[in-house]
Amino acid sequence: MPRQNVRPLFAAFLILCLAIPSLAQNLDRNLQQGLRAVSAPEAYEIVKTLASPEYGGRLTGDAGFTAAAKWAARKFAAWGLKPVSPKDGFLLPYPSPFTIIDKAEMTIFLPDGKPDGDKAPASKEMKLVPEKDFLPLLFSDSGDRTAAAVFAGWGISAPDLNYDDYAGIDVKGKFAVCFRGTPDNDPKFQFYDEHRTRMKTARDKGALGIVYIYSEIASNPNGDWLAGFTPAMISEKVMDAVLRETNSTAADLRKALTTYKRPISFPLQARIRLAVASRHFPDAVGYNIAAVVEGSDPKLRRECVVVGGHFDHCGRHMGLLFGGADDNASGSATVMEAARAFAGLARRPKRSVLFILFGGEEMGLQGSTWFVGHLPAAFDKVAGMLNFDMTGEGDGLWGAAPAEPAEFRKAIEEADKSVGVLRGLGVLRGVGVRGSDFAPFFLKGTPAAGFGSDGPHIAYHQTGDTIYRINPEIMADAAKLAFLAAYSWADR
Protein backbone atom coordinates (compact mmCIF):
# COMPACT_ATOMS: atom_id res chain seq x y z
CA MET A 1 0.00 0.00 0.00
CA PRO A 2 1.42 3.46 -0.87
CA ARG A 3 2.59 5.31 2.22
CA GLN A 4 0.47 8.44 1.57
CA ASN A 5 -2.77 6.37 1.84
CA VAL A 6 -2.09 4.96 5.28
CA ARG A 7 -2.89 8.02 7.40
CA PRO A 8 -6.43 8.78 6.14
CA LEU A 9 -7.39 5.10 6.21
CA PHE A 10 -6.09 4.74 9.76
CA ALA A 11 -8.00 7.85 10.79
CA ALA A 12 -11.22 6.46 9.31
CA PHE A 13 -10.66 3.15 11.10
CA LEU A 14 -10.08 4.97 14.41
CA ILE A 15 -13.30 6.97 13.99
CA LEU A 16 -15.22 3.75 13.31
CA CYS A 17 -13.77 2.04 16.38
CA LEU A 18 -14.68 5.01 18.56
CA ALA A 19 -18.18 5.17 17.13
CA ILE A 20 -19.11 1.57 17.96
CA PRO A 21 -18.75 1.82 21.76
CA SER A 22 -20.62 5.14 21.74
CA LEU A 23 -23.81 3.27 20.94
CA ALA A 24 -23.60 1.39 24.24
CA GLN A 25 -22.58 4.55 26.11
CA ASN A 26 -26.12 5.89 25.57
CA LEU A 27 -27.35 3.15 27.91
CA ASP A 28 -27.55 3.61 31.67
CA ARG A 29 -24.89 2.17 33.93
CA ASN A 30 -27.05 -0.81 34.88
CA LEU A 31 -27.41 -1.98 31.27
CA GLN A 32 -23.78 -1.31 30.47
CA GLN A 33 -22.91 -3.56 33.41
CA GLY A 34 -24.98 -6.35 31.87
CA LEU A 35 -23.38 -5.96 28.45
CA ARG A 36 -19.90 -6.17 29.94
CA ALA A 37 -20.77 -9.56 31.43
CA VAL A 38 -21.30 -11.10 27.99
CA SER A 39 -18.20 -12.99 26.86
CA ALA A 40 -17.53 -14.28 23.35
CA PRO A 41 -14.78 -16.68 24.56
CA GLU A 42 -17.13 -18.04 27.23
CA ALA A 43 -19.87 -18.58 24.61
CA TYR A 44 -17.36 -20.48 22.47
CA GLU A 45 -16.37 -22.68 25.40
CA ILE A 46 -20.02 -23.48 26.10
CA VAL A 47 -20.49 -24.65 22.51
CA LYS A 48 -17.25 -26.62 22.60
CA THR A 49 -18.39 -28.41 25.75
CA LEU A 50 -21.94 -29.17 24.63
CA ALA A 51 -20.89 -30.42 21.18
CA SER A 52 -18.18 -32.70 22.59
CA PRO A 53 -18.43 -36.52 22.44
CA GLU A 54 -18.96 -36.53 26.22
CA TYR A 55 -22.60 -35.52 25.73
CA GLY A 56 -23.30 -37.79 22.77
CA GLY A 57 -25.19 -35.34 20.59
CA ARG A 58 -27.72 -34.39 23.31
CA LEU A 59 -30.65 -36.49 22.08
CA THR A 60 -33.49 -35.67 24.47
CA GLY A 61 -34.17 -38.50 26.91
CA ASP A 62 -30.76 -40.09 26.38
CA ALA A 63 -28.10 -40.11 29.11
CA GLY A 64 -25.93 -37.66 27.16
CA PHE A 65 -28.68 -35.05 27.09
CA THR A 66 -29.39 -35.46 30.79
CA ALA A 67 -25.71 -35.12 31.70
CA ALA A 68 -25.45 -31.96 29.58
CA ALA A 69 -28.61 -30.58 31.19
CA LYS A 70 -27.12 -31.06 34.65
CA TRP A 71 -23.95 -29.31 33.50
CA ALA A 72 -25.96 -26.30 32.30
CA ALA A 73 -27.92 -26.24 35.56
CA ARG A 74 -24.67 -26.08 37.52
CA LYS A 75 -23.63 -23.11 35.37
CA PHE A 76 -26.87 -21.28 36.13
CA ALA A 77 -26.44 -21.95 39.85
CA ALA A 78 -22.81 -20.77 39.84
CA TRP A 79 -23.87 -17.48 38.24
CA GLY A 80 -26.41 -16.85 40.99
CA LEU A 81 -29.58 -17.53 38.99
CA LYS A 82 -32.55 -19.10 40.74
CA PRO A 83 -34.32 -22.34 39.78
CA VAL A 84 -37.92 -22.04 38.64
CA SER A 85 -39.34 -25.01 40.51
CA PRO A 86 -38.94 -25.59 44.27
CA LYS A 87 -39.55 -29.28 43.60
CA ASP A 88 -37.51 -29.94 40.43
CA GLY A 89 -34.90 -27.19 40.64
CA PHE A 90 -33.46 -26.10 37.29
CA LEU A 91 -34.55 -29.27 35.45
CA LEU A 92 -38.25 -29.36 34.50
CA PRO A 93 -39.12 -32.93 33.45
CA TYR A 94 -41.57 -34.12 30.79
CA PRO A 95 -42.15 -37.43 28.92
CA SER A 96 -39.71 -37.90 26.04
CA PRO A 97 -39.63 -41.29 24.26
CA PHE A 98 -36.62 -41.69 21.98
CA THR A 99 -34.87 -44.21 19.75
CA ILE A 100 -31.22 -45.09 19.15
CA ILE A 101 -30.19 -46.59 15.80
CA ASP A 102 -27.35 -49.03 16.45
CA LYS A 103 -26.84 -50.23 12.89
CA ALA A 104 -28.37 -49.76 9.45
CA GLU A 105 -27.69 -50.98 5.94
CA MET A 106 -29.44 -50.12 2.70
CA THR A 107 -29.09 -51.65 -0.76
CA ILE A 108 -30.88 -50.72 -3.96
CA PHE A 109 -31.38 -53.57 -6.45
CA LEU A 110 -31.44 -51.95 -9.88
CA PRO A 111 -32.81 -53.76 -12.94
CA ASP A 112 -30.01 -55.07 -15.15
CA GLY A 113 -31.11 -56.03 -18.63
CA LYS A 114 -34.49 -57.01 -20.04
CA PRO A 115 -36.79 -59.63 -18.43
CA ASP A 116 -36.24 -63.17 -19.72
CA GLY A 117 -39.54 -65.02 -19.85
CA ASP A 118 -40.63 -66.31 -16.44
CA LYS A 119 -37.20 -65.84 -14.92
CA ALA A 120 -36.74 -63.26 -12.22
CA PRO A 121 -35.26 -60.11 -13.77
CA ALA A 122 -31.54 -59.70 -13.30
CA SER A 123 -30.39 -56.93 -11.01
CA LYS A 124 -27.27 -55.18 -9.85
CA GLU A 125 -26.66 -54.09 -6.29
CA MET A 126 -26.09 -50.50 -5.26
CA LYS A 127 -24.86 -50.50 -1.67
CA LEU A 128 -25.51 -47.15 -0.01
CA VAL A 129 -23.11 -45.33 2.31
CA PRO A 130 -24.54 -44.00 5.59
CA GLU A 131 -24.88 -40.19 5.71
CA LYS A 132 -23.61 -39.85 2.14
CA ASP A 133 -26.36 -41.85 0.39
CA PHE A 134 -28.90 -42.68 3.08
CA LEU A 135 -29.88 -42.64 6.73
CA PRO A 136 -32.75 -44.28 8.56
CA LEU A 137 -35.03 -41.78 10.23
CA LEU A 138 -34.00 -41.77 13.87
CA PHE A 139 -37.28 -43.17 15.16
CA SER A 140 -37.22 -46.34 13.05
CA ASP A 141 -38.16 -49.74 14.45
CA SER A 142 -35.84 -52.68 13.86
CA GLY A 143 -36.31 -54.82 10.77
CA ASP A 144 -34.60 -56.39 7.77
CA ARG A 145 -36.78 -56.31 4.66
CA THR A 146 -36.25 -56.57 0.93
CA ALA A 147 -39.26 -55.37 -1.02
CA ALA A 148 -40.59 -53.58 -4.08
CA ALA A 149 -40.84 -49.80 -4.08
CA VAL A 150 -43.53 -47.39 -5.25
CA PHE A 151 -43.11 -43.70 -5.98
CA ALA A 152 -45.87 -41.89 -4.07
CA GLY A 153 -45.36 -38.21 -4.89
CA TRP A 154 -45.54 -36.21 -1.67
CA GLY A 155 -46.86 -39.18 0.34
CA ILE A 156 -50.09 -37.29 1.04
CA SER A 157 -53.55 -38.81 1.27
CA ALA A 158 -56.04 -35.97 1.81
CA PRO A 159 -59.46 -36.93 0.42
CA ASP A 160 -60.95 -33.90 2.18
CA LEU A 161 -58.76 -31.72 -0.06
CA ASN A 162 -59.41 -33.84 -3.17
CA TYR A 163 -55.75 -34.89 -3.27
CA ASP A 164 -54.36 -38.41 -2.85
CA ASP A 165 -50.89 -39.56 -3.89
CA TYR A 166 -51.90 -43.14 -2.99
CA ALA A 167 -54.87 -43.30 -5.36
CA GLY A 168 -54.39 -46.11 -7.88
CA ILE A 169 -51.23 -47.58 -6.33
CA ASP A 170 -50.66 -50.44 -3.89
CA VAL A 171 -47.96 -49.97 -1.23
CA LYS A 172 -48.86 -52.93 0.97
CA GLY A 173 -45.68 -54.82 1.84
CA LYS A 174 -43.61 -52.29 -0.13
CA PHE A 175 -41.59 -49.15 0.48
CA ALA A 176 -43.32 -45.85 -0.32
CA VAL A 177 -40.79 -43.45 -1.88
CA CYS A 178 -41.72 -39.76 -1.76
CA PHE A 179 -40.60 -36.18 -1.38
CA ARG A 180 -41.11 -34.10 1.74
CA GLY A 181 -43.38 -31.19 0.91
CA THR A 182 -46.81 -30.34 -0.51
CA PRO A 183 -48.31 -29.68 -3.97
CA ASP A 184 -48.16 -25.94 -3.30
CA ASN A 185 -47.67 -23.57 -0.38
CA ASP A 186 -51.32 -23.55 0.60
CA PRO A 187 -51.57 -23.76 4.44
CA LYS A 188 -54.45 -26.22 4.06
CA PHE A 189 -51.84 -28.97 3.50
CA GLN A 190 -49.93 -28.20 6.72
CA PHE A 191 -51.37 -31.11 8.72
CA TYR A 192 -50.46 -33.56 5.95
CA ASP A 193 -46.89 -32.26 5.75
CA GLU A 194 -46.17 -33.27 9.35
CA HIS A 195 -43.76 -36.21 9.55
CA ARG A 196 -46.09 -37.98 11.95
CA THR A 197 -49.08 -37.65 9.63
CA ARG A 198 -47.14 -38.86 6.59
CA MET A 199 -45.65 -41.84 8.46
CA LYS A 200 -48.98 -42.94 9.92
CA THR A 201 -50.68 -42.63 6.53
CA ALA A 202 -48.10 -44.89 4.87
CA ARG A 203 -48.16 -47.39 7.73
CA ASP A 204 -51.99 -47.56 7.69
CA LYS A 205 -51.87 -48.29 3.95
CA GLY A 206 -49.56 -51.25 4.61
CA ALA A 207 -46.19 -49.78 3.63
CA LEU A 208 -43.07 -51.19 5.30
CA GLY A 209 -41.67 -47.68 5.55
CA ILE A 210 -41.41 -44.33 3.86
CA VAL A 211 -38.22 -43.49 1.95
CA TYR A 212 -37.82 -39.73 1.63
CA ILE A 213 -35.87 -38.20 -1.27
CA TYR A 214 -33.66 -35.35 0.00
CA SER A 215 -31.13 -33.16 -1.75
CA GLU A 216 -28.78 -33.74 1.21
CA ILE A 217 -28.81 -36.49 3.79
CA ALA A 218 -29.43 -35.13 7.29
CA SER A 219 -30.27 -36.81 10.59
CA ASN A 220 -33.89 -36.55 11.72
CA PRO A 221 -35.39 -37.71 15.06
CA ASN A 222 -38.72 -35.89 14.52
CA GLY A 223 -41.37 -38.58 14.50
CA ASP A 224 -43.06 -41.38 16.39
CA TRP A 225 -41.76 -44.91 16.71
CA LEU A 226 -44.21 -47.21 14.92
CA ALA A 227 -43.99 -50.96 15.44
CA GLY A 228 -42.72 -52.73 12.32
CA PHE A 229 -42.21 -49.45 10.42
CA THR A 230 -38.74 -48.62 9.04
CA PRO A 231 -38.58 -45.13 7.47
CA ALA A 232 -35.42 -43.79 5.85
CA MET A 233 -34.10 -41.19 3.43
CA ILE A 234 -32.01 -41.40 0.27
CA SER A 235 -30.19 -38.73 -1.71
CA GLU A 236 -31.44 -37.34 -5.00
CA LYS A 237 -28.37 -38.91 -6.61
CA VAL A 238 -29.54 -42.36 -5.49
CA MET A 239 -33.06 -41.63 -6.74
CA ASP A 240 -31.62 -40.60 -10.09
CA ALA A 241 -30.06 -44.07 -10.36
CA VAL A 242 -33.43 -45.64 -9.51
CA LEU A 243 -35.14 -43.58 -12.23
CA ARG A 244 -32.54 -44.21 -14.93
CA GLU A 245 -34.74 -46.82 -16.62
CA THR A 246 -37.47 -44.16 -17.05
CA ASN A 247 -35.10 -41.55 -18.51
CA SER A 248 -36.12 -39.25 -15.69
CA THR A 249 -34.54 -37.69 -12.58
CA ALA A 250 -35.63 -36.69 -9.10
CA ALA A 251 -35.54 -33.06 -10.19
CA ASP A 252 -37.85 -33.87 -13.12
CA LEU A 253 -40.36 -35.53 -10.81
CA ARG A 254 -40.34 -32.69 -8.30
CA LYS A 255 -40.81 -30.14 -11.08
CA ALA A 256 -43.75 -32.09 -12.51
CA LEU A 257 -45.41 -32.36 -9.10
CA THR A 258 -45.09 -28.64 -8.40
CA THR A 259 -46.06 -27.62 -11.94
CA TYR A 260 -49.19 -29.75 -12.38
CA LYS A 261 -50.14 -29.93 -8.68
CA ARG A 262 -51.68 -33.36 -9.09
CA PRO A 263 -50.53 -36.84 -8.05
CA ILE A 264 -47.87 -38.59 -10.13
CA SER A 265 -47.41 -42.06 -8.60
CA PHE A 266 -46.15 -45.31 -10.10
CA PRO A 267 -44.34 -48.59 -9.25
CA LEU A 268 -40.55 -48.48 -9.46
CA GLN A 269 -38.42 -51.11 -11.14
CA ALA A 270 -35.89 -51.10 -8.32
CA ARG A 271 -36.20 -53.10 -5.12
CA ILE A 272 -34.97 -51.96 -1.74
CA ARG A 273 -33.32 -53.75 1.13
CA LEU A 274 -33.35 -51.83 4.41
CA ALA A 275 -31.94 -53.41 7.56
CA VAL A 276 -32.17 -51.49 10.84
CA ALA A 277 -31.19 -52.48 14.37
CA SER A 278 -32.61 -50.00 16.87
CA ARG A 279 -33.56 -49.61 20.53
CA HIS A 280 -36.67 -47.71 21.57
CA PHE A 281 -37.13 -46.14 25.03
CA PRO A 282 -40.85 -45.38 25.48
CA ASP A 283 -40.65 -44.26 29.12
CA ALA A 284 -37.73 -41.84 28.88
CA VAL A 285 -37.76 -38.40 30.50
CA GLY A 286 -36.53 -35.17 28.93
CA TYR A 287 -35.92 -31.79 30.56
CA ASN A 288 -36.31 -28.10 29.98
CA ILE A 289 -33.45 -26.39 31.83
CA ALA A 290 -34.90 -23.20 33.33
CA ALA A 291 -33.51 -20.39 35.49
CA VAL A 292 -35.11 -17.12 36.54
CA VAL A 293 -34.19 -13.56 37.46
CA GLU A 294 -37.13 -12.45 39.56
CA GLY A 295 -38.80 -9.17 38.66
CA SER A 296 -38.51 -6.15 40.96
CA ASP A 297 -42.21 -5.21 40.91
CA PRO A 298 -44.25 -7.20 43.49
CA LYS A 299 -47.25 -7.44 41.13
CA LEU A 300 -45.63 -7.63 37.71
CA ARG A 301 -43.05 -10.24 38.72
CA ARG A 302 -45.68 -12.94 38.19
CA GLU A 303 -45.41 -12.14 34.48
CA CYS A 304 -42.30 -13.40 32.74
CA VAL A 305 -40.36 -12.73 29.57
CA VAL A 306 -38.81 -15.94 28.20
CA VAL A 307 -35.39 -16.00 26.55
CA GLY A 308 -35.03 -19.45 25.05
CA GLY A 309 -33.31 -21.78 22.63
CA HIS A 310 -33.31 -25.52 22.20
CA PHE A 311 -30.65 -27.51 23.98
CA ASP A 312 -31.04 -30.81 22.15
CA HIS A 313 -29.70 -32.23 18.92
CA CYS A 314 -29.87 -35.61 17.16
CA GLY A 315 -27.62 -37.86 19.24
CA ARG A 316 -25.19 -40.64 18.35
CA HIS A 317 -26.33 -43.36 15.94
CA MET A 318 -24.55 -46.06 13.92
CA GLY A 319 -21.24 -44.85 15.31
CA LEU A 320 -21.91 -41.33 13.93
CA LEU A 321 -21.86 -38.38 16.33
CA PHE A 322 -24.25 -35.58 15.48
CA GLY A 323 -22.73 -33.03 17.85
CA GLY A 324 -24.92 -30.06 16.96
CA ALA A 325 -22.47 -27.21 17.57
CA ASP A 326 -24.37 -24.66 15.51
CA ASP A 327 -27.70 -26.44 15.96
CA ASN A 328 -28.14 -25.61 18.71
CA ALA A 329 -25.28 -25.46 21.18
CA SER A 330 -24.75 -21.97 19.72
CA GLY A 331 -28.26 -20.79 20.55
CA SER A 332 -27.92 -22.37 24.00
CA ALA A 333 -24.69 -20.43 24.53
CA THR A 334 -26.47 -17.23 23.49
CA VAL A 335 -29.24 -17.83 26.03
CA MET A 336 -26.76 -18.72 28.76
CA GLU A 337 -24.66 -15.60 28.13
CA ALA A 338 -27.80 -13.46 28.27
CA ALA A 339 -28.66 -15.13 31.57
CA ARG A 340 -25.22 -14.35 32.94
CA ALA A 341 -25.69 -10.70 31.92
CA PHE A 342 -28.91 -10.54 33.95
CA ALA A 343 -27.50 -12.41 36.94
CA GLY A 344 -25.18 -9.62 38.08
CA LEU A 345 -27.49 -6.63 37.58
CA ALA A 346 -27.82 -4.02 40.31
CA ARG A 347 -31.37 -3.20 39.20
CA ARG A 348 -33.68 -5.88 37.86
CA PRO A 349 -36.58 -5.20 35.45
CA LYS A 350 -40.16 -5.08 36.74
CA ARG A 351 -41.17 -8.43 35.29
CA SER A 352 -39.30 -11.68 35.76
CA VAL A 353 -37.02 -12.96 33.01
CA LEU A 354 -36.96 -16.70 32.49
CA PHE A 355 -34.12 -18.44 30.64
CA ILE A 356 -35.06 -21.80 29.14
CA LEU A 357 -32.93 -24.33 27.29
CA PHE A 358 -35.65 -26.46 25.73
CA GLY A 359 -35.49 -30.20 25.20
CA GLY A 360 -37.13 -32.03 22.33
CA GLU A 361 -37.13 -29.30 19.67
CA GLU A 362 -35.65 -31.72 17.15
CA MET A 363 -38.45 -34.15 18.01
CA GLY A 364 -41.16 -31.65 17.14
CA LEU A 365 -41.01 -28.74 19.63
CA GLN A 366 -41.83 -31.09 22.48
CA GLY A 367 -40.15 -29.18 25.32
CA SER A 368 -41.51 -25.76 24.44
CA THR A 369 -44.98 -27.17 23.77
CA TRP A 370 -44.90 -28.87 27.17
CA PHE A 371 -43.79 -25.67 28.89
CA VAL A 372 -46.55 -23.55 27.32
CA GLY A 373 -49.10 -26.10 28.54
CA HIS A 374 -47.54 -26.43 32.01
CA LEU A 375 -46.54 -22.92 33.09
CA PRO A 376 -44.67 -23.03 36.43
CA ALA A 377 -46.79 -22.03 39.44
CA ALA A 378 -44.64 -18.94 40.06
CA PHE A 379 -46.03 -17.26 36.92
CA ASP A 380 -49.45 -16.20 35.70
CA LYS A 381 -48.48 -15.16 32.20
CA VAL A 382 -45.71 -15.19 29.61
CA ALA A 383 -45.46 -11.55 28.51
CA GLY A 384 -43.07 -12.17 25.61
CA MET A 385 -40.63 -14.68 24.15
CA LEU A 386 -37.29 -14.32 22.35
CA ASN A 387 -35.94 -17.51 20.74
CA PHE A 388 -32.39 -18.16 19.49
CA ASP A 389 -31.74 -21.06 17.14
CA MET A 390 -28.47 -21.56 15.23
CA THR A 391 -26.65 -18.35 16.12
CA GLY A 392 -23.14 -19.71 15.60
CA GLU A 393 -22.24 -19.15 11.94
CA GLY A 394 -21.94 -15.98 9.90
CA ASP A 395 -21.59 -12.35 10.92
CA GLY A 396 -25.13 -11.16 11.59
CA LEU A 397 -28.61 -12.22 12.70
CA TRP A 398 -31.89 -12.53 10.88
CA GLY A 399 -35.05 -12.19 12.90
CA ALA A 400 -38.82 -12.28 12.67
CA ALA A 401 -41.44 -10.84 15.01
CA PRO A 402 -45.19 -10.30 14.72
CA ALA A 403 -46.44 -6.96 13.44
CA GLU A 404 -48.44 -6.49 16.63
CA PRO A 405 -47.91 -5.37 19.26
CA ALA A 406 -45.78 -2.73 17.59
CA GLU A 407 -44.07 -1.98 20.92
CA PHE A 408 -42.61 -5.49 21.00
CA ARG A 409 -40.94 -5.04 17.62
CA LYS A 410 -39.78 -1.59 18.69
CA ALA A 411 -38.13 -3.05 21.81
CA ILE A 412 -36.09 -5.38 19.58
CA GLU A 413 -35.20 -2.67 17.06
CA GLU A 414 -34.19 -0.22 19.80
CA ALA A 415 -32.03 -2.89 21.45
CA ASP A 416 -30.24 -3.52 18.18
CA LYS A 417 -29.26 0.16 17.93
CA SER A 418 -26.77 -0.59 20.71
CA VAL A 419 -25.55 -3.85 19.14
CA GLY A 420 -25.88 -3.53 15.38
CA VAL A 421 -26.22 -7.25 14.71
CA LEU A 422 -29.63 -7.52 13.00
CA ARG A 423 -29.57 -7.75 9.23
CA GLY A 424 -33.35 -7.62 9.05
CA LEU A 425 -36.48 -8.18 11.15
CA GLY A 426 -39.21 -9.83 9.14
CA VAL A 427 -42.87 -10.11 10.03
CA LEU A 428 -43.89 -13.35 11.71
CA ARG A 429 -47.32 -14.30 10.41
CA GLY A 430 -47.41 -18.07 10.96
CA VAL A 431 -45.31 -21.00 12.10
CA GLY A 432 -45.88 -23.77 9.50
CA VAL A 433 -44.38 -27.18 10.23
CA ARG A 434 -40.73 -26.14 10.31
CA GLY A 435 -40.78 -23.52 13.08
CA SER A 436 -38.62 -23.39 16.18
CA ASP A 437 -39.48 -23.02 19.87
CA PHE A 438 -41.13 -19.63 19.45
CA ALA A 439 -44.02 -21.41 17.67
CA PRO A 440 -46.00 -22.72 20.71
CA PHE A 441 -45.78 -19.27 22.32
CA PHE A 442 -46.88 -17.51 19.12
CA LEU A 443 -49.83 -19.89 18.74
CA LYS A 444 -50.83 -19.11 22.32
CA GLY A 445 -51.01 -15.40 21.49
CA THR A 446 -47.76 -14.43 23.21
CA PRO A 447 -45.58 -11.81 21.46
CA ALA A 448 -42.75 -14.03 20.20
CA ALA A 449 -39.72 -13.52 18.00
CA GLY A 450 -37.17 -15.91 16.50
CA PHE A 451 -33.53 -15.22 15.65
CA GLY A 452 -30.78 -17.09 13.84
CA SER A 453 -27.45 -16.16 12.30
CA ASP A 454 -26.98 -15.57 8.58
CA GLY A 455 -25.09 -18.78 8.06
CA PRO A 456 -24.34 -20.49 5.73
CA HIS A 457 -25.11 -23.46 8.10
CA ILE A 458 -23.51 -25.89 5.66
CA ALA A 459 -23.51 -29.05 7.84
CA TYR A 460 -27.14 -28.85 9.02
CA HIS A 461 -28.01 -32.04 10.98
CA GLN A 462 -24.80 -33.66 9.80
CA THR A 463 -21.69 -34.89 11.56
CA GLY A 464 -19.85 -31.85 10.20
CA ASP A 465 -21.71 -29.48 12.53
CA THR A 466 -18.71 -29.04 14.83
CA ILE A 467 -17.04 -26.34 16.89
CA TYR A 468 -14.71 -25.53 14.00
CA ARG A 469 -17.46 -23.68 12.15
CA ILE A 470 -18.46 -21.45 15.07
CA ASN A 471 -17.97 -17.67 15.29
CA PRO A 472 -17.80 -16.60 18.98
CA GLU A 473 -18.52 -12.92 18.27
CA ILE A 474 -21.86 -13.49 16.59
CA MET A 475 -23.12 -15.50 19.60
CA ALA A 476 -22.00 -12.75 21.96
CA ASP A 477 -23.75 -10.08 19.90
CA ALA A 478 -26.89 -12.21 19.84
CA ALA A 479 -26.69 -12.49 23.65
CA LYS A 480 -26.39 -8.70 23.94
CA LEU A 481 -29.46 -8.25 21.76
CA ALA A 482 -31.33 -10.80 23.89
CA PHE A 483 -30.28 -9.02 27.08
CA LEU A 484 -31.30 -5.53 25.98
CA ALA A 485 -34.54 -6.52 24.26
CA ALA A 486 -35.67 -8.77 27.12
CA TYR A 487 -34.83 -6.13 29.71
CA SER A 488 -36.74 -3.45 27.82
CA TRP A 489 -39.84 -5.61 27.36
CA ALA A 490 -39.75 -6.84 30.96
CA ASP A 491 -39.31 -3.35 32.43
CA ARG A 492 -42.35 -1.70 30.83
Salt bridges, closest charged atoms under 4 A:
GLU42 OE2 - LYS75 NZ 3.25
ASP102 OD2 - ARG279 NE 2.84
GLU105 OE2 - LYS103 NZ 3.87
GLU105 OE1 - ARG273 NH1 3.07
ASP116 OD2 - LYS119 NZ 3.72
GLU125 OE1 - LYS127 NZ 3.62
ASP144 OD2 - ARG273 NH2 2.85
ASP186 OD2 - LYS188 NZ 3.82
ASP193 OD1 - ARG180 NE 3.17
ASP193 OD1 - ARG198 NH2 2.95
ASP193 OD2 - ARG434 NH1 2.97
ASP204 OD2 - LYS200 NZ 2.85
ASP204 OD1 - ARG203 NE 3.05
ASP224 OD1 - ARG196 NE 2.98
GLU303 OE1 - ARG351 NE 2.88
ASP312 OD1 - HIS310 ND1 2.94
ASP326 OD2 - HIS457 ND1 2.53
ASP327 OD1 - HIS310 NE2 2.93
ASP327 OD2 - HIS461 NE2 3.11
GLU337 OE1 - ARG340 NH2 3.00
GLU361 OE1 - HIS310 NE2 3.29
GLU362 OE2 - HIS310 NE2 3.78
GLU362 OE2 - HIS313 ND1 3.53
GLU362 OE1 - HIS461 NE2 3.05
ASP380 OD2 - ARG302 NE 2.82
ASP389 OD1 - HIS310 NE2 3.25
GLU393 OE2 - ARG469 NE 3.24
GLU413 OE2 - ARG409 NH2 3.96
GLU414 OE2 - LYS417 NZ 2.78
ASP491 OD2 - ARG347 NH1 3.61
